[in-house]
């Protein structure tokens, strides 16, 4: 019974390997683009503060944080890391 589970786990491990590699590549591209977007939105927030619109400036700063490397890209990197951990667990199960 255990050998059947190992045979079924092998394609899942292969799919996870490909998914993690693809997601890591996309994450690196998106991180760069989000960094540029974060800088532009931060400049927009400063301009809104200068033009006496603090509510818009605060909203822009929240958006800038979400697209900065500490916001959504960090969450995506955490998810990719968890998928990578699952892949290694499957590999250990298959190799034992």
Secondary structure, DSSP 8 states (H G I E B T S, - for coil): -HHHHHHHHHHHHHHHHHHHHHHHHHHHHHHHHHHHHHHHHHHHHHHHHHTT-HHHHHHHHHHHHHHSTTTHHHHHHHHHHHHHHHHHHHHHHHH-
